[in-house]
Amino acid sequence: MLEKVIATETALNLIAKLTAKHGPLMFHQSGGCCDGSSPMCYARDEFLIGDSDVYLGDIGKTPFYMNKQQYEYWKHTQLIIDVVEGRGGMFSLEGPEGVRFLTRSRLFPNNENQM
C-alpha cells in the first residue's frame, strides 16, 4: 500500500531541524487563497485539527493533514513534500530559514489508487 504523503530527503532534514528548534510539529494543507497549495508547518499545539481535516500520514514523524474539500481534488495523487528556496506562507515555521515547503504530486495509477 502506497503512502498518501511522502517527503524528499531535503524536506526530512528541514523537518528535523525545525523539530529541534520548535519541538513536535504538524503540517496542514488547506488549499486556501493565501498560501494556495503550500503545506504549512506549525508547532503541533498551535493549530487545531477539526472534522473538516483528513489525516494523510506522517513525514519525518510529523503528522500531515489536509482540508477535506481539498482532499477530494487530490485523493488520486501521492503528495511529495519538498523544499525550495524562497519565502512561503508567513505563518509556516520554515520562513526564517529562507526556504519553503512545496507540494509536488503524482497521480496514482489505477492499480495503486488508495482512495
N, C-alpha and C positions, 0 to 999 in steps of 0.2 A: 504494500500500500504506500503510495507516494505521499509525501508531506505537502500540505497546502501552502506552507511558507517555509522558505529556507533563506540562508544568508551566505554571502561571499565571505572569504577569509578576512578581507579588509573590514567588512561590517562587523564580523565577530570580534576582531581586535578592538574596534572602536567601542563596541558594547562592553567589553571587558574593562577598557579604560574608563568609560563613564560609570560603570558599576563601582569601580574602585573609588571614584570621586563622590558619587551620589548615593550609593547603596543600591538595593534592588530596584530594577527598572521595569517598565512595561511599554509596549507600543500600541498605538491606536491609529487607525487609518480611517478617516471619516469620508473622504471624497467631497468635502465641503468646498465652498468657493474660494476661501482664502489660501489654503495650502494645497488644494487640489488633491493629487494622489500622493503627496508626500507623507510617508509614515512619520508620526510624531512620537518622540521618545520622552517619557516622563518618569519622574521618581514614582515608584509603584503606588505610593499612598497619596499622590497628588491628582489622580484622575479617577473618577468614579465610572465603573462599567455598569451598564444597565441592561434592561431587557431588549433594547434595540441594538445590542452589540453581539457579535459572533466571535467566539474563540477559535483561532485558526491553528494554533500550535505555539511552540516555543522556539526561539532562536537565541542561542547563547544563554540558555537557562532563563530567558526573558519572555514572558507571555506576549502574544501578538493578537490584537482584536481588530475587528473591522465593523463598521456600521452595517446593520443587516440589509439596508437598501443598497448600499454599495456592493455588498457581498453578492447580491442577486445578479449584478452585472459581471462579477469577477469569479463566480463559483466554478467556472470551467477552466480556470487558469491556476498555475502554480506561481505564487509570488516569490520573487528573488530580491531580497533586500541587499542593496549595495551602498557604497559611499562615493560621493563625487565632491570635488572642490566647490566652494561657494556657500552662500547663506541659504538656509532652508526656512522652515517655519519659526517664527520668532519665539515660540514657547518651547520648542524642542531642545533638549539638553545639549545636543551636539553643536549648536550655533556658535558658541565661543571658540570652538576648535577650528573654525574656518572651513568646515566641511558640512555636508548634509547627507542624510539618508535618502535613498532614492529607491522606488519600487520599480523593478523590471518584472516582466511576466512572460510566461509561455503557456500556450493552450495545451491542455491535457488531450492527448489522442484519445479516441473513443475507448480503447481498452484500458486506459489509465484513469479516466474520469472518476472522481470520488464523490461527486455531488454530496 
